[in-house]
């Protein structure tokens, strides 16, 4: 870093040593070495990467508005905007929100429409960042048809904003300081997208490294690695990059790093038996359905799918919609009817069910005829539930299943790895014992489970 950047960095004690280099360089480039940034120069520097609405919001904070509007911005104000958004307290983030959206204070109520437009601008810029700076992880998804389309990005922004009130489908007309504070404190997706956006705008992308090779930023990628699509040049994608981000943010963090493709009705055919054969014993999974009216919905199953008469699954399960709106319906704890799968029985229903009861499932896909389904009007298994499909009974236009996280080891595989090679070769074991030698693992390995 040049002397000019070092002098700039020393002006703001909020920055860490690692951040000083990149934030200083960004300021230096945008200010054209003048020591102060002009609004037009900053917008031009960020270029097409930033949504125009977000550019205006950030300008409101950096340069003020109306009669107080300044011609230039100094380094301290520039650095503050980064620090407060990336690792600031809730109060600092509230202050930035009020000043960015207008001349508001915590004594004012923010119009919900402004919150919604702000979230849409953050989501738009976030997806732009993923598509341009996401590396091979993003390229693989995009190459297979998961594009990050404008309509889905806008829906993602609306979904994030809807969390500011108590009912996502009935947002408040105006947002109080308490509602804003709770929302900023608890909405993990908003926090993640904001961090990723600002670290990119300020030149701290994840591919930058400090001297020891560690990433400068600690923003984990929310877009998972995708597996299983390499051999499919024309994958019939019907969901969007924004949908993947929304869903992946909602599943348990240990599962967020990887999605494994299991089944698609367009690729493997409309066969319940084929679907069952491909999704069983694969660990946690996400089922996504598109009905004949274009509604897209599904469920996250915590446990491996397995044939049987009983419900399985845990309270981390949830149902969701992706279109026309993105919504999550988490477990109510009222019952454990999370996932059920059966086939070829005479006394129990044959099909796949998530939530509710037999004949009244939140998602019910019968084994025969495969290609039809239903979604009940009510479901006590999931809180806040509303019917997922356009109509109660529907035709399946598309259905696909993704396993998430690493594939679990079967009991057989686990047992084989724990066993010594001599356990499977009694002749070699006998020779050792005749020679008066013992195995190194004797007395060390855990006894087998009873």
N, C-alpha and C positions, 0 to 999 in steps of 0.2 A: 504494500500500500504506500502511495506517495505521501510526501509531507503534508500536502493539502488535506488529504483524507484523514490523516492522523490528527491534525489540528481540529478538524470538524468533529471527529469521534470524541475527542477529549472534552468537547463542549457539552456532552450529554452523558451523565453518569448512570443513566438508566440502562444503557446497553452493556452487554457482556463483552469481554475482549474479542470473542469470536464474531459477535454481531457487528462490532465496530467496523471491521474491515469491509463487510458487504454493504451495510447501510451507508457507510461513508462513501463508498464507491458509487452507489446508486444516486446519492445526493449530488455527488460531484458531476456525474454524467448528466443528470437532469438539469442542474443549475449552470452547466457549461463553465464550470470552474469559477463562478462568480460569487459563491458564498451564500446566495439566496436563490430560491426557485420561483420562477414565474408560473402561473397556473397553466398557461398554454403549453409551456415547455414540458411540464410534468405530465400532462395528458398525452402529449405527443410521445414522450419517453415510454409511457406504459403501452401506448399503441392499441392494437386490436385485441390485446389480451384481456383488457378490462371492459366490463359492460358499461356503456355510456351512463347509465343511471348511477352505478356505483362510483364512477369517476366524479360525477356531480356531488354525491354525498360526501366523498372524501375531500373534495375542494371546499365544501361548506365548512368542514372542520379546520382545514389547513389555512384557508384564506378568509374565513368569516363570510357574512352575508350582508346584503343591503348597504346601509350607510357606513357600516363598520368594515366592509370588505377591503382587504389589503391587496396590494399589487404583488407582493412577494411573500414568501414564507421562509423562516430561518431553519437551521438544522435542528434545533431543539424541538420545535413544534413538529417537524417532520418525523423525528425519531419517536416522539411521544405517541403519535398515532399508531406506529408499529407496536411499541411495547404494550400499550394499553389494550390493544386488540388481541395480541398473542398470549400474553401472560398477565394481564392486568386484573385487578380485583373486580368484583361485580360493580362496585360503585364507579370505578374508572370506566368500565365498559358501558355503564348506563350514561355517564357523562358524554362519552364519545357518541353514543346513539342519539342522545338529545341534540347535541350540537351538529351532528351530521345530517339529521332529518329536518333541521330548521332551528329557529331561535326558541327552543323549548328548554324547560328545566324540570326537575323532579316534582315541582308543584303543579305541572301541567299534565293533562292526559293526552297521550299521543293518539292520533287517528289510526285505527287499525289498518286502513288502506295504505298508510305510509309504511307501517311495519311489513305488510305483505309485499309491497314493491321493493323494499330494502332486501327482504329475504330472496325474492326472485332475482335481484341483481347479484347478490352473493352467490346464489346457486348457479347462475349463468356464468359468472367469472370462474367459479370453481370447476365447472365442467370444461370450460375453455382451458384451464390450467391442466386438467387431467389429459385432455386430448393433445396438448402441445408439449407438456413436460412430464407426462406420466410414464415415459419409457416403454419398454417392451411389455410391461404389465397392461398398459392401456392399449397399445398397438394390437395385441392379440384379440382383445374384445372388439375393438373397432373394425378390425379386418373381417370379423365374423358377422358384422351387421349391427352391432350394438353402438349406435351412432352418437347419442347425445343430442336428440332432436329438440328443437325449440319448445314444442308443446309439452314434452315430458319434463324438460328443465323448468318450465314455468310451474308445472304441477308440483315438482319437488319443492320449489320455493314456497308455494301456497301451503304445502304440507308442514313445512318447518314453521311458518308463521302461525298456523292454526293451533300450535301448542301453547300460545300465549294466553289462551282462555281455558275455561274449565271444560268446554265442549267444542271439539275441533270443528264440528259442523254448524255451530252457532257462535261464531267469534264475536267478541264485544265490539261495539261501535268505536269505543275509545279505550285505551289501555292505561291503567293506573301505574304509578311507580312501583307498587307492590307486585302487580302482575308482571311488569317488565323485569323486575329483579329476580323473581322466581323463575321466569323463563330463561333468562341469561344464565342462571345458576344451574339449571337442570337439563337444558337441551344440549345433549352431547353432539348431535349432528351439526347444529349451528356453530358450536365451538370449534369442531374439527374443520368445517369448511372455511370459517373465518381465519383460523390459523394458517391453513394451507394457502389461502388467497394472499394474505399479507406477507408470508415468508417468500412467496414468489414475486409479488410486486416489489418487494424491497431487496430482491437479489439473493435471497437465502434458500434457493431451491435445494432439494435433498441431494442432488448430485454434487453439490459443493462439499468439500471436506476440509477439516482443519488438519493440523500437522500430524496428528496421530492416526489419521484415517477415519475418524468417527464423523458421523453426519453433524453438520452445524445445527440443524433443527431436529427436534424430537417429534415431529408430526408423523405418525404412522400412516402408511397408505391405507385408505379405506376401501380401495378397489382391490378385490382379491385376484390372485393368480388363477388363470383358467386352465383346466386340464380336460382332455378328452375330445377336443374339437380339431386337432391338427389334421386329421384325415378327412375333414369335411370342408371342402372349399366353398360350398354354397349352403352354409347353415341357415335355416329359415328362422332367423331371429324375429320374435314378435314382442320382446320387451326391450327396454332402452338402458343405456349406461346409467341414467339417473335412477332407474328402478333398482339396478344392482347396488348402487350406493345406498339408497334408502333401506333396502332389505339387509344389506351386510352390516349396516350400522345397528340394526335391531337384534341380530343374533349374538350369542355370547362371544366375547372377544377371542377366546382360544380357537374359535372356529372361523374367524374372519379372514384368515390368510389364504384360503384355498377353496375354490368351487370345482367340483368334479362332475362333469356331464354324465348322466346316467340314461335318460330316456327322452325321446321326442316322438310324438305321434306322427309327425311328418316324416321322420327318418325310419323309425322302427315299425310303423304301421299302427292301425287302430286295433290293438290286441291287448286285452287285459292280462292274459297269461304272460305275454312278452314283457309288459311293464313290470309285473310282479317279479319275474325272473331277473330283471335288471336292477331293481331298487332294493331288494331284500339284503340284509346283512351288510349294509354300506355305511352305517352310522347315521348321524343327524342329516336331515335333508330338507329341501324346500320344493314343494309342489306348486307349480304355476299353471293356471287354467285360463284360457280365453274362451268366453262363450260366444254364441252366434250373434250377439249384439255388440261385441267389441269390449265388453267389460273384462278386465283382467284381475284375477284374484288368486288366492292360494293359502298355503299354510306352512309353517315351520314345524317340523317334527323332530323332537329332541332325540328320540331313540331309533335304532335300526328298525326298519319295517320287517315284520315277521308274521307268518300265517298263524292264526290262532283264534280262539273264542273270546279272548279278553282284550280289554283296552290296555294300552301301554302308553308311556310318555310321562313327561314331567312338567312342572309349572313354568318352565322357560318356553314352552310351546306358545305359539301365537298364530292368529289368522291375520290376513292382510288383504287390502285392495291396492291395485296399482293404477287402474283406469276405470272410471274417469277421474278418481281422486286417489291419493296415496294415504292410506290409513292403516293403523296397527291396532289389533284387538288382543290384548294380553289376557293371561289366565285370570279367572275370577276366584279360583280356589274352591268353587262350589262343588265340583265333581272332577274326576280324573279321566274324563272321556276325551282324551287328547288324540289318540290314533288307534284305528282298528282296521285290520286287513284279513279277509278270509275268502276262500274259494272252494267250490265243489262240496259244500255242506248242504244238508237237507233241513236242518233245524235252525240254522242261524243265517242272517243275511250274508250274501256273497258280494263283496265289493270293498271299496276303500272309504273310510269315514273319518272325518276330523271334527270333533266337537258335537255336542248335542246328544241325541239318542237315536236308536234304530228307528228308521222311517222319518226322523226329524233331524237329520244331520246338518251342521253348518256347511260342510262339504260332503256330499255323498256321490260317489262314482260307482255305479253298479258294474259287476263283472259282465253281466249280460242283460241288455245289449250294451256293449262298450261304445262310447261315443255320446252317451246321454249323462245327465247329472241333475242334481237339485241342491238348492241352498235354502235352509229353513228361514222362516220369518224371525224366529227368536232362538237364542242359544245361551243357556245359563253357564256353559263352560268358559265362555270368554266375556269379559266385562265390556260394556258399551257396544256390544255386537249389533250390527245391522246386516241385513241380507247382503250377501256378497255379489250375487249375479243380478243381471237386469230383471229377470223374471225367476220365479221359484224353480220352475223346471226349464232346463236349457239343453241345447245341443253344444257339444264341445267342438270348437273350431281348432283349438290347439291345446296340447297339454305337454309339459316337460317337467322333468325331475332332476334336481341337482343335489348331489351330496356336498356337504360343507365340512371343511376341516380334513384332517387325515383319516384314512380308512382305518377303522378299529381292527385290532388283531383278533382272530378267532381263538377260541379256547384251545383248539388243536395247535395253531401256530405258536401260541404262547407257551404251551407245554413242550413243543418240540425245541424251542429255543432254550428253555430252561434246562432241558436234559443234556447230559454229557453224551458225547458221541459213543462212549463205551456202553451207555445204557442200551443202545440199539445194536451192540455187537457183543453178545455174551461170551463168544469164544475168546475175543481179545481180553475181556475182563478176567476170564478164568486163567489165561496165561500170566497175567500180571500177578494174580493172587498166588499162583504156583511158585512164582519167582520171589515171593515175599515182599512185593511192592504194593503200595496203595496209590489210589488216585488222588491227585492234588485237590480235587473238588470235594472229596469226602469230608464231612464235618463242617463244610463251609456253606454249601448250598442250603437254601431254605427247604424244609420238608414240603412235599407236595400237599396241596389242599385236600382236606378230607371230603 
